Amino acid sequence: MIPSRTVSKKLGDLLIERKLINADQLKLALEEQRNKGGYLSQHLIAMGFATEADIANCLSNQYNFAYIPLKNYTIAPGVLELIPLKWIKIYTLIPLDKVRNILSVAMADPLNEGVIQMLQQITNCEIQVFISTYSELNEAIYKYFGEKLQDLKEAYLDAKDLGKIMTANQFIHTKKYEGPERRIYVRVDKELDVSFYYHGKTFQAKTKDVSYGGIAFFSNIFMPIDTNLVCKMHLKAGQPPIDVIINILRVQVKGGAVDVSDVEENSVQDYEIAGVFEFITAEDREFLVDFLKENIK
């Protein structure tokens, strides 16, 4: 088993401690991240506040991630297929090697625990992280996937585009709900097939309802609130399923509430689980919008 690393400090704080950036620069980069998404490290580099080497050395020294020069490394085709290309491109990472149940992955910013969890779920492997730079990773990604990347749409909808869709399409709730679910979208009552990865296994489920913001589904497996699930959701017959990451916000026994502190993880019962889309590509979002347009009464 790969030894876990406790992420005790955020990247920005580490860079300030090492006098590689100052507080004002961190504030500007965080604001840029809030506006545009992505990793803080990407914005620090793009704004000229830190270099790729600064980021790599900082993470390597703090958390003992080994640096790997990708130009000198050859990756076997079978290993490259272990992680879907859309995740490779979106999260700027690449699989390197697999030995028994350990998959080595090169990343530029490994502090997002949700990404590591996602990789564990979809590969059913322990993840061994190596550090590389964004430039080296992008060069390797284009080297191995150049032709396939031409057809890949991985861009997020930005806030402006989201606003247009919310205004133009008539499935937005006029009343904003209070509480943890933050329901601001009309929900379509539709039973759809969903498969999700949890602790290295694939489970099948049926949706209760679907909205632009997330889904509710029935499952006989309990999972804690704030779990990230990698899911495939089948919207239409004959159309490939869309890939999403759902952040679980509500768990209850089917037909009633449950105190999650009293339920053991992986206990078998019928549960109703609701969550919001933590991640969905622009292409899959378009499929979802079309589906909602067709099914809202």
DASUL-V283745 format. One record per backbone hydrogen bond with DSSP energy under -1.0 kcal/mol. CO is the residue of the C=O (numbers start at 1). NH is the residue of the N-H. E is the energy in kcal/mol with one decimal. If there is no record, write none. Layout:
<<CO,NH,E> <CO,NH,E>>
This chain:
<<6,8,-1.4> <10,14,-2.2> <11,15,-2.4> <12,16,-2.0> <13,17,-2.5> <14,18,-1.7> <15,20,-2.8> <16,19,-1.9> <22,26,-2.1> <23,27,-2.3> <24,28,-2.1> <25,29,-2.4> <26,30,-2.6> <27,31,-1.9> <28,32,-2.0> <29,33,-2.1> <30,34,-2.3> <31,35,-1.8> <32,36,-2.3> <33,37,-2.9> <39,43,-1.3> <40,44,-2.4> <41,45,-2.0> <42,46,-2.5> <43,47,-2.3> <44,49,-2.0> <44,50,-1.4> <45,48,-1.4> <51,55,-2.0> <52,56,-2.6> <53,57,-2.8> <54,58,-2.3> <55,59,-2.4> <56,60,-2.3> <57,61,-2.6> <58,62,-2.2> <59,63,-2.3> <60,64,-1.3> <66,131,-2.9> <69,72,-1.5> <70,73,-1.9> <76,80,-1.6> <79,82,-1.8> <84,88,-1.8> <85,89,-2.6> <86,90,-2.3> <87,91,-2.3> <88,93,-1.7> <94,106,-2.7> <97,104,-3.1> <99,102,-2.1> <101,126,-2.8> <102,99,-2.4> <103,128,-2.7> <104,96,-3.4> <105,130,-2.7> <106,94,-1.8> <107,132,-2.0> <111,113,-1.1> <112,116,-1.3> <113,117,-2.5> <114,118,-2.3> <115,119,-2.5> <116,120,-2.3> <117,121,-2.1> <118,122,-2.4> <119,123,-1.6> <120,124,-1.7> <126,103,-3.0> <128,105,-2.8> <130,107,-2.6> <131,68,-2.5> <133,137,-2.7> <134,138,-2.9> <135,139,-2.2> <136,140,-2.2> <137,141,-2.9> <138,142,-2.3> <139,143,-1.8> <140,144,-2.3> <141,145,-2.4> <142,146,-1.2> <145,149,-2.2> <148,151,-1.1> <149,152,-1.2> <155,282,-1.2> <158,162,-2.5> <159,163,-2.2> <160,164,-1.8> <161,165,-2.2> <162,166,-2.5> <163,167,-1.8> <164,168,-2.8> <165,169,-2.1> <169,171,-1.5> <171,186,-2.6> <179,182,-1.1> <183,177,-1.8> <184,173,-1.4> <188,190,-1.1> <188,210,-2.1> <192,207,-2.0> <193,234,-2.4> <194,205,-2.8> <195,232,-2.8> <196,203,-2.7> <198,201,-1.5> <201,198,-2.8> <203,196,-2.3> <205,194,-2.5> <206,218,-2.9> <209,216,-2.2> <210,188,-3.4> <213,277,-2.7> <214,211,-2.5> <215,275,-2.5> <216,208,-3.5> <216,209,-1.4> <217,273,-3.1> <218,206,-1.0> <219,271,-3.5> <220,269,-1.1> <222,266,-1.2> <224,227,-1.2> <227,248,-2.7> <229,246,-2.6> <230,197,-2.2> <231,244,-2.2> <232,195,-2.4> <233,242,-2.5> <236,239,-1.6> <242,233,-2.4> <244,231,-3.1> <245,278,-3.1> <245,279,-1.7> <246,229,-2.8> <247,276,-1.9> <248,226,-3.3> <250,274,-2.6> <252,272,-3.4> <253,256,-2.9> <259,262,-2.4> <260,263,-1.2> <264,267,-1.9> <267,222,-1.2> <270,254,-2.9> <271,219,-2.2> <272,252,-2.0> <273,217,-3.0> <274,249,-2.5> <274,250,-2.0> <275,215,-1.5> <276,247,-2.9> <279,245,-2.2> <281,285,-2.3> <282,286,-1.8> <283,287,-1.5> <284,288,-2.1> <285,289,-2.5> <286,290,-2.3> <287,291,-2.2> <288,292,-2.5> <289,293,-2.4> <290,294,-1.8> <291,295,-1.3> <292,296,-1.7>>
